[in-house]
């Protein structure tokens, strides 16, 4: 005879006696580290480098300073161009 494969019947019978179940204390086990797909790991590394940038804090500070100087220089050159365009010829 085939075993009873009706999951609802099993759930009903187990839920009736659930309050009577006695559980043993927790047992510590060694958790295996899940292997990461190398392609996925490489994608995550590329994303983190894109967000944080690469290099030391001093290199990042120098890069920030360079970008600030670049924006100032662009604004100054824009003003000079406007001054030349509006000046009478």
C-alpha positions, 0 to 999 in steps of 0.5 A: 500500500502506498504511503499517505501523501496528503500534506493537509492531513499531516498538517492537521494532525501535527498542528493538533498536538503541537503544544505537546511537543517537547524540543531539545536544547539548541545544538551548535553546529559548524556552518559551512561558508557558501562558495561564491561564484567567481564571476559574481564575486568579480562583479561585486568587486567592480561595483564596490570599486566604482562606488568607493573608488580605489586608492588610499584616503590621501589619494582620494583626497587629492582626487577630490581636490583636483575635481574641485579645482577643475570645476572652479577653472571651468566656471572661470573660463565660462565667465571669461567667454561670456565677457568676450561675447558681450564686449563690444567689437 
